[in-house]
């Protein structure tokens, strides 16, 4: 109270007039005095405040102050002055749809009749107050529903945008994290050193040679994401999965229409790659007639989509892979020498897992972390016996087979501690336990053939489903079917 009084004194001593500031001080001083049960002094300041806003105050401000003055009149038992102000305030709030203030003023009228001991009217006012509360709640619900629906739509749209951005970023981060050739062995380091060299020479095409499952595509991604092209597209094409008649359309694209027989326009993989990297997996499966066309395109650095007349530039870098020895491909006339020279400016040979067994613990830990995150399971404690048992296996499926083994354990046989016993549940290790290494080496092709035949029988000849059952890519299955003469 003293603070407000000193503020009023300070205002009176300065030449600048601040009516709104003075009004707030009068109002706050009156509220303080009412709290101290000094209603007479409070009323004096309230009436002074009312004079201040008589000419420049808004109607709502005047009505709010009048309602407060009515409370002071009730404290002073000046009934007529109080009720006239309250009724005037009710009319104003009703007219202008001020529901919250109308409820507050109606509650004050109920208090007025309580203090006057007119309980019958007081009860009637409380009934009105209850009705006003119900109407206000409904009004709020409708208002919040409309506002909420609009806000929800805004949030949903914003959320979708953020989610899309997040998913794209997560996908990109996941791809780049996955594009690591894991290993500390000398053989693995030679591969990674070669990949770093290849990433620095963007003009050089790269040929990656290695057995199936050794990680040739992972290495291609590593080269791409370590180079200046890392923000451009990485497009992978499985040559073993393309029908002989569709190679040209798949690579160069096609116009729609009766001439090409395509219902809609197709964009070729060269165009999709743009200025990024085109990865050609298993180039040994590329038909001879298309090899000549691809060589001409690479020499000319341009091509024309099927059914179109406008030529497009080849802007991408090409990384190829094969699971066969390039020299054998040439000696068997399976691949053109000039095209092979065009594709293998730099050649990288990826060793099989059996030639870098010391990398198995690191690979197991890498795969275990990935699958623990994917399955929301705790990272297991892996005992030495588990690694020792793995070291006694030849891994014909290489790193891909090791990855499938870890994934299968996580999905089907997960326990917090892994020992050698858990591997007895894996078919490959069951067979390996009963066959000597020499016998396994002797019969590996026949066993593989029988396994493929059994998978094809179970899937009614559906190669894609059989490949999943066998834990191999469809291209690998197609190649083995040809090799074993399976019909």
C-alpha positions as CSV (number, residue, x, y, z in Angstrom):
1,X,0.0,0.0,0.0
2,X,2.8,2.3,0.8
3,X,4.5,1.5,-2.5
4,X,1.4,2.5,-4.4
5,X,1.0,5.7,-2.4
6,X,4.6,6.7,-3.0
7,X,4.1,6.0,-6.8
8,X,1.1,8.3,-6.8
9,X,3.2,11.0,-5.1
10,X,6.0,10.6,-7.7
11,X,3.5,10.9,-10.6
12,X,2.1,14.2,-9.2
13,X,5.7,15.6,-9.1
14,X,6.5,15.1,-12.8
15,X,5.2,17.3,-15.6
16,X,4.2,14.4,-17.9
17,X,0.7,13.1,-17.4
18,X,0.3,9.3,-17.4
19,X,-3.4,8.7,-17.0
20,X,-3.3,4.9,-17.7
21,X,-0.4,4.4,-15.2
22,X,-2.3,6.4,-12.6
23,X,-5.4,4.4,-13.3
24,X,-3.6,1.1,-12.7
25,X,-2.1,2.5,-9.4
26,X,-5.6,3.6,-8.2
27,X,-7.1,0.2,-9.1
28,X,-4.3,-1.8,-7.4
29,X,-4.3,0.5,-4.3
30,X,-8.1,0.0,-4.0
31,X,-7.7,-3.8,-4.2
32,X,-5.1,-3.7,-1.5
33,X,-7.2,-1.6,0.7
34,X,-10.2,-4.0,0.2
35,X,-8.0,-6.9,1.2
36,X,-7.2,-4.9,4.4
37,X,-10.9,-4.3,5.0
38,X,-10.5,-0.6,4.4
39,X,-13.5,-0.3,2.0
40,X,-14.1,3.4,2.5
41,X,-10.6,4.3,1.4
42,X,-10.8,1.7,-1.4
43,X,-14.0,3.3,-2.8
44,X,-12.3,6.7,-2.8
45,X,-9.5,5.5,-5.1
46,X,-11.9,3.5,-7.2
47,X,-14.0,6.5,-7.9
48,X,-10.9,8.5,-8.7
49,X,-10.0,5.8,-11.2
50,X,-13.5,5.9,-12.7
51,X,-13.0,9.7,-13.3
52,X,-9.7,9.1,-15.1
53,X,-11.2,6.7,-17.7
54,X,-14.5,8.5,-18.1
55,X,-13.4,10.2,-21.3
56,X,-10.8,7.9,-22.8
57,X,-11.5,4.4,-21.3
58,X,-13.1,1.6,-23.3
59,X,-16.6,0.5,-22.4
60,X,-15.3,-2.9,-21.3
61,X,-12.7,-1.3,-19.0
62,X,-15.4,1.0,-17.5
63,X,-17.7,-2.0,-16.9
64,X,-14.9,-4.1,-15.3
65,X,-14.1,-1.3,-12.9
66,X,-17.8,-0.7,-12.1
67,X,-18.1,-4.5,-11.2
68,X,-15.1,-4.0,-8.8
69,X,-16.8,-0.9,-7.3
70,X,-19.9,-2.9,-6.7
71,X,-18.0,-5.4,-4.6
72,X,-16.8,-2.4,-2.4
73,X,-20.3,-1.2,-2.1
74,X,-21.4,-4.7,-0.9
75,X,-18.7,-4.5,1.8
76,X,-20.1,-1.1,2.8
77,X,-23.7,-2.5,2.6
78,X,-24.7,0.1,0.0
79,X,-27.1,-2.4,-1.6
80,X,-28.8,-0.2,-4.2
81,X,-25.5,1.3,-5.6
82,X,-24.1,-2.2,-5.7
83,X,-27.0,-4.0,-7.5
84,X,-27.5,-1.3,-10.1
85,X,-23.8,-1.5,-11.1
86,X,-23.9,-5.3,-11.2
87,X,-27.1,-5.5,-13.3
88,X,-25.6,-3.0,-15.8
89,X,-22.5,-5.1,-16.0
90,X,-24.6,-8.3,-16.7
91,X,-26.4,-6.5,-19.6
92,X,-23.1,-5.4,-21.1
93,X,-21.4,-8.8,-20.8
94,X,-24.4,-10.6,-22.3
95,X,-24.6,-8.2,-25.2
96,X,-20.9,-8.6,-26.1
97,X,-20.7,-12.3,-25.4
98,X,-18.2,-12.1,-22.5
99,X,-19.2,-15.4,-21.0
100,X,-16.4,-15.6,-18.4
101,X,-17.0,-12.1,-17.1
102,X,-20.7,-12.7,-17.1
103,X,-20.3,-15.8,-14.9
104,X,-18.0,-13.8,-12.6
105,X,-20.5,-11.0,-12.3
106,X,-23.4,-13.3,-11.7
107,X,-21.4,-15.0,-8.9
108,X,-21.0,-11.5,-7.4
109,X,-24.8,-11.0,-7.5
110,X,-25.2,-14.3,-5.7
111,X,-22.7,-13.1,-3.1
112,X,-24.7,-9.8,-2.9
113,X,-27.9,-11.6,-1.9
114,X,-26.0,-13.8,0.5
115,X,-24.6,-10.8,2.3
116,X,-28.1,-9.2,2.2
117,X,-29.5,-12.4,3.6
118,X,-32.0,-12.7,0.8
119,X,-31.4,-16.5,0.4
120,X,-34.4,-17.1,-1.9
121,X,-33.1,-14.8,-4.5
122,X,-29.6,-16.0,-3.8
123,X,-30.7,-19.6,-4.7
124,X,-32.3,-18.4,-7.9
125,X,-29.1,-16.6,-8.9
126,X,-27.1,-19.7,-8.2
127,X,-29.4,-21.7,-10.5
128,X,-28.8,-19.1,-13.2
129,X,-25.1,-19.4,-12.5
130,X,-25.2,-23.2,-12.9
131,X,-26.9,-22.8,-16.3
132,X,-24.4,-20.2,-17.4
133,X,-21.5,-22.6,-16.4
134,X,-23.1,-25.4,-18.4
135,X,-23.5,-23.2,-21.5
136,X,-19.9,-21.9,-21.1
137,X,-18.5,-25.4,-20.8
138,X,-20.3,-26.4,-24.1
139,X,-19.1,-23.2,-25.7
140,X,-15.5,-24.0,-24.7
141,X,-15.9,-27.6,-25.9
142,X,-17.1,-26.5,-29.3
143,X,-14.5,-23.8,-29.5
144,X,-11.7,-26.1,-28.4
145,X,-13.0,-28.8,-30.8
146,X,-12.9,-26.4,-33.8
147,X,-9.6,-24.9,-32.7
148,X,-8.3,-28.3,-31.7
149,X,-9.2,-29.8,-35.1
150,X,-7.6,-27.0,-37.0
151,X,-4.6,-27.1,-34.7
152,X,-4.4,-30.9,-35.0
153,X,-4.4,-30.6,-38.8
154,X,-1.6,-28.1,-38.6
155,X,0.3,-30.3,-36.2
156,X,-0.3,-33.4,-38.4
157,X,0.9,-31.6,-41.5
158,X,4.0,-30.3,-39.7
159,X,4.6,-33.6,-38.1
160,X,4.4,-35.4,-41.5
161,X,6.9,-32.9,-42.9
162,X,9.3,-33.4,-40.0
163,X,8.7,-37.2,-40.1
164,X,9.5,-37.3,-43.8
165,X,12.6,-35.3,-43.3
166,X,13.6,-37.5,-40.4
167,X,13.0,-40.7,-42.3
168,X,15.0,-39.4,-45.3
169,X,17.9,-38.4,-43.0
170,X,17.7,-41.6,-41.0
171,X,17.7,-43.6,-44.3
172,X,20.7,-41.7,-45.5
173,X,22.6,-42.1,-42.2
174,X,21.8,-45.8,-42.1
175,X,23.0,-46.3,-45.7
176,X,26.2,-44.4,-45.0
177,X,26.8,-46.3,-41.7
178,X,26.2,-49.6,-43.5
179,X,28.7,-48.7,-46.2
180,X,31.7,-49.8,-44.2
181,X,33.9,-52.8,-45.0
182,X,34.4,-54.2,-41.6
183,X,37.7,-55.8,-40.7
184,X,41.2,-55.3,-39.1
185,X,43.0,-58.1,-40.9
186,X,45.7,-57.4,-43.4
187,X,43.4,-58.7,-46.2
188,X,40.6,-56.4,-45.1
189,X,43.0,-53.4,-44.8
190,X,44.2,-53.9,-48.4
191,X,40.6,-53.8,-49.5
192,X,39.7,-50.6,-47.6
193,X,43.0,-48.9,-48.8
194,X,42.0,-49.7,-52.4
195,X,38.5,-48.4,-51.8
196,X,39.9,-45.1,-50.4
197,X,42.1,-44.8,-53.5
198,X,39.1,-45.5,-55.8
199,X,37.0,-42.9,-54.0
200,X,39.7,-40.2,-54.8
201,X,39.7,-40.9,-58.5
202,X,36.2,-40.1,-59.7
203,X,37.1,-40.5,-63.4
204,X,38.1,-44.2,-63.0
205,X,35.6,-47.0,-63.3
206,X,36.1,-49.8,-60.7
207,X,35.7,-53.6,-61.0
208,X,35.2,-55.5,-57.7
209,X,35.8,-59.2,-57.9
210,X,35.0,-61.7,-55.1
211,X,32.9,-64.7,-54.1
212,X,29.2,-64.3,-53.4
213,X,28.5,-62.8,-50.0
214,X,31.9,-61.2,-49.5
215,X,30.5,-57.6,-49.4
216,X,31.1,-56.3,-52.9
217,X,28.1,-54.0,-52.9
218,X,29.0,-52.7,-49.4
219,X,32.5,-51.9,-50.8
220,X,30.9,-50.1,-53.8
221,X,28.8,-48.0,-51.4
222,X,31.9,-47.2,-49.3
223,X,33.7,-45.9,-52.4
224,X,30.6,-43.8,-53.4
225,X,29.9,-42.3,-49.9
226,X,33.7,-41.6,-49.3
227,X,33.9,-39.6,-52.6
228,X,32.8,-36.2,-53.7
229,X,29.7,-37.9,-55.2
230,X,28.4,-38.8,-51.7
231,X,25.5,-36.5,-52.0
232,X,24.5,-37.8,-55.4
233,X,22.5,-41.0,-56.1
234,X,23.8,-44.5,-55.7
235,X,21.8,-46.8,-58.0
236,X,22.3,-50.6,-57.8
237,X,21.4,-52.9,-60.7
238,X,21.4,-56.7,-60.5
239,X,22.3,-57.9,-63.9
240,X,21.4,-61.5,-63.0
241,X,17.8,-60.5,-62.3
242,X,17.2,-58.7,-65.7
243,X,15.6,-60.6,-68.5
244,X,17.8,-60.7,-71.7
245,X,15.2,-58.7,-73.7
246,X,14.9,-55.9,-71.1
247,X,18.5,-54.9,-70.6
248,X,18.3,-52.0,-73.0
249,X,15.1,-50.6,-71.4
250,X,16.5,-51.1,-67.9
251,X,19.7,-49.3,-68.7
252,X,18.6,-46.6,-71.2
253,X,14.9,-46.1,-70.4
254,X,12.0,-46.2,-72.8
255,X,9.2,-44.0,-74.1
256,X,5.6,-45.1,-73.7
257,X,3.5,-46.3,-76.6
258,X,2.8,-49.1,-79.1
259,X,6.2,-48.8,-80.6
260,X,8.0,-49.8,-77.4
261,X,5.1,-51.8,-76.0
262,X,5.4,-49.9,-72.7
263,X,2.3,-48.7,-71.0
264,X,4.2,-45.8,-69.4
265,X,7.6,-44.1,-69.7
266,X,10.5,-45.8,-68.1
267,X,13.5,-44.0,-66.7
268,X,16.7,-46.0,-67.2
269,X,19.2,-46.7,-64.4
270,X,21.9,-44.5,-66.1
271,X,19.5,-41.5,-66.0
272,X,18.5,-42.3,-62.4
273,X,22.1,-42.4,-61.3
274,X,22.6,-38.8,-62.7
275,X,26.0,-37.5,-61.6
276,X,26.2,-40.2,-58.9
277,X,27.3,-43.8,-59.0
278,X,25.8,-46.8,-61.0
279,X,26.7,-50.1,-59.5
280,X,26.4,-53.1,-61.9
281,X,26.2,-56.3,-59.8
282,X,27.2,-59.6,-61.4
283,X,28.2,-58.2,-64.9
284,X,29.1,-61.8,-66.0
285,X,25.3,-62.3,-66.4
286,X,25.1,-59.5,-69.0
287,X,24.2,-60.9,-72.4
288,X,26.8,-60.6,-75.2
289,X,24.6,-58.5,-77.5
290,X,24.1,-55.9,-74.8
291,X,27.7,-55.7,-73.9
292,X,28.5,-54.2,-77.4
293,X,25.7,-51.6,-76.8
294,X,27.0,-50.7,-73.4
295,X,30.6,-50.3,-74.7
296,X,29.4,-47.9,-77.4
297,X,27.5,-45.9,-74.9
298,X,30.5,-45.6,-72.5
299,X,32.8,-44.6,-75.4
300,X,30.4,-42.0,-76.7
301,X,29.3,-40.9,-73.2
302,X,25.8,-40.6,-74.5
303,X,22.8,-42.8,-75.2
304,X,19.2,-42.6,-76.6
305,X,16.3,-44.1,-74.6
306,X,14.3,-46.7,-76.6
307,X,11.6,-45.0,-78.7
308,X,13.0,-41.5,-78.3
309,X,15.2,-39.3,-80.5
310,X,16.9,-37.1,-78.0
311,X,20.3,-38.3,-76.7
312,X,21.2,-38.1,-73.1
313,X,24.7,-37.7,-71.5
314,X,26.3,-40.3,-69.4
315,X,27.3,-38.4,-66.2
316,X,27.6,-41.2,-63.7
317,X,30.6,-43.2,-62.5
318,X,30.3,-47.0,-63.0
319,X,31.4,-49.6,-60.4
320,X,31.0,-53.2,-61.4
321,X,31.2,-56.5,-59.6
322,X,31.6,-60.2,-60.5
323,X,32.0,-63.4,-58.5
324,X,34.1,-64.9,-61.3
325,X,37.7,-64.4,-62.3
326,X,37.8,-61.8,-65.1
327,X,40.5,-63.8,-66.9
328,X,38.2,-66.9,-66.9
329,X,35.4,-64.8,-68.3
330,X,37.6,-63.8,-71.2
331,X,38.9,-67.3,-71.8
332,X,35.4,-68.7,-71.9
333,X,34.2,-65.9,-74.2
334,X,31.6,-64.8,-71.7
335,X,32.7,-61.2,-71.7
336,X,34.1,-58.7,-74.2
337,X,37.7,-57.8,-73.5
338,X,37.3,-54.2,-74.6
339,X,34.3,-53.7,-72.3
340,X,36.1,-55.4,-69.4
341,X,39.1,-53.0,-69.9
342,X,36.6,-50.1,-70.0
343,X,35.1,-51.2,-66.7
344,X,38.2,-52.1,-64.6
345,X,40.3,-49.1,-64.6
346,X,40.8,-50.0,-61.0
347,X,40.3,-53.6,-59.9
348,X,39.7,-54.6,-56.3
349,X,39.6,-58.3,-55.1
350,X,37.6,-59.0,-52.0
351,X,38.9,-62.0,-50.1
352,X,36.5,-64.7,-48.9
353,X,35.8,-64.8,-45.2
354,X,37.8,-68.0,-44.7
355,X,40.9,-66.0,-45.7
356,X,40.4,-63.4,-43.0
357,X,38.9,-65.4,-40.1
358,X,40.5,-63.0,-37.6
359,X,37.9,-60.5,-38.7
360,X,35.0,-62.7,-37.4
361,X,34.8,-61.3,-33.9
362,X,34.6,-57.7,-35.2
363,X,32.0,-58.7,-37.8
364,X,29.9,-60.5,-35.2
365,X,30.0,-57.5,-32.9
366,X,29.0,-55.2,-35.8
367,X,26.1,-57.3,-36.8
368,X,25.0,-57.9,-33.2
369,X,24.9,-54.2,-32.5
370,X,22.7,-53.6,-35.6
371,X,20.3,-56.4,-34.8
372,X,20.1,-55.5,-31.1
373,X,19.0,-52.0,-32.1
374,X,16.5,-53.3,-34.7
375,X,14.9,-55.9,-32.4
376,X,15.2,-53.7,-29.2
377,X,17.1,-56.5,-27.4
378,X,20.1,-56.2,-25.2
379,X,23.5,-56.6,-26.7
380,X,24.4,-60.2,-25.8
381,X,27.5,-61.3,-23.9
382,X,29.4,-63.5,-26.4
383,X,31.7,-66.1,-25.0
384,X,35.0,-67.3,-26.5
385,X,33.5,-70.8,-27.2
386,X,31.1,-69.1,-29.7
387,X,33.9,-67.5,-31.6
388,X,36.0,-70.8,-31.5
389,X,33.0,-72.7,-33.0
390,X,32.7,-70.1,-35.8
391,X,36.4,-70.3,-36.6
392,X,36.0,-74.0,-37.3
393,X,33.4,-73.3,-40.1
394,X,34.4,-72.5,-43.7
395,X,31.5,-70.1,-44.4
396,X,30.7,-70.9,-48.1
397,X,28.3,-68.0,-48.0
398,X,31.0,-65.7,-46.6
399,X,30.1,-62.5,-44.7
400,X,26.4,-62.7,-45.9
401,X,26.1,-66.1,-44.3
402,X,27.6,-64.9,-41.0
403,X,25.2,-62.0,-41.0
404,X,22.2,-64.3,-41.6
405,X,23.4,-66.6,-38.7
406,X,23.5,-63.6,-36.3
407,X,20.1,-62.4,-37.4
408,X,18.6,-65.8,-37.1
409,X,19.9,-66.2,-33.5
410,X,18.4,-62.8,-32.6
411,X,15.0,-63.7,-34.0
412,X,14.7,-67.4,-33.1
413,X,17.2,-68.3,-30.4
414,X,18.1,-65.2,-28.5
415,X,19.5,-65.5,-25.0
416,X,21.6,-62.9,-23.1
417,X,24.7,-65.1,-23.2
418,X,25.9,-66.8,-26.4
419,X,28.1,-69.9,-26.2
420,X,29.0,-72.5,-28.8
421,X,25.9,-74.5,-27.9
422,X,23.6,-71.9,-29.5
423,X,25.2,-72.6,-32.9
424,X,24.0,-76.3,-32.8
425,X,20.5,-74.9,-33.6
426,X,21.8,-73.6,-37.0
427,X,21.5,-76.1,-39.8
428,X,24.9,-75.4,-41.3
429,X,26.6,-76.1,-38.0
430,X,24.6,-79.2,-37.5
431,X,25.9,-80.6,-40.8
432,X,29.4,-79.3,-40.1
433,X,29.4,-81.2,-36.8
434,X,29.0,-84.5,-38.5
435,X,31.2,-84.0,-41.6
436,X,34.9,-83.7,-41.7
437,X,36.3,-80.7,-43.5
438,X,37.6,-82.9,-46.4
439,X,34.2,-84.6,-46.9
440,X,32.5,-81.2,-46.7
441,X,34.8,-79.8,-49.3
442,X,34.2,-82.9,-51.5
443,X,30.4,-82.8,-51.3
444,X,29.8,-79.0,-51.0
445,X,28.5,-78.7,-54.5
446,X,26.2,-81.7,-54.3
447,X,24.9,-80.5,-50.9
448,X,24.3,-77.1,-52.3
449,X,22.5,-78.5,-55.3
450,X,20.2,-80.6,-53.2
451,X,19.5,-77.7,-50.9
452,X,18.4,-75.6,-53.9
453,X,16.3,-78.4,-55.3
454,X,14.5,-78.8,-51.9
455,X,13.9,-75.1,-51.7
456,X,12.5,-74.9,-55.2
457,X,10.2,-77.9,-54.4
458,X,8.9,-76.2,-51.3
459,X,8.2,-73.0,-53.1
460,X,6.7,-74.6,-56.3
461,X,9.6,-73.3,-58.4
462,X,9.3,-69.6,-57.2
463,X,12.9,-68.5,-57.3
464,X,12.5,-65.2,-55.4
465,X,10.8,-67.1,-52.5
466,X,13.3,-69.9,-52.7
467,X,16.2,-67.4,-52.5
468,X,14.8,-66.0,-49.3
469,X,14.4,-69.5,-47.9
470,X,18.0,-70.2,-48.7
471,X,19.3,-66.9,-47.3
472,X,20.8,-65.8,-50.6
473,X,20.1,-63.2,-53.2
474,X,18.0,-64.0,-56.2
475,X,20.9,-63.4,-58.6
476,X,23.1,-65.9,-56.7
477,X,20.3,-68.5,-56.9
478,X,19.9,-67.9,-60.7
479,X,23.6,-68.3,-61.2
480,X,23.7,-71.6,-59.2
481,X,20.7,-72.9,-61.0
482,X,22.6,-72.4,-64.3
483,X,25.8,-73.8,-62.9
484,X,24.2,-77.0,-61.6
485,X,22.0,-77.5,-64.6
486,X,18.8,-77.4,-62.6
487,X,15.6,-77.4,-64.7
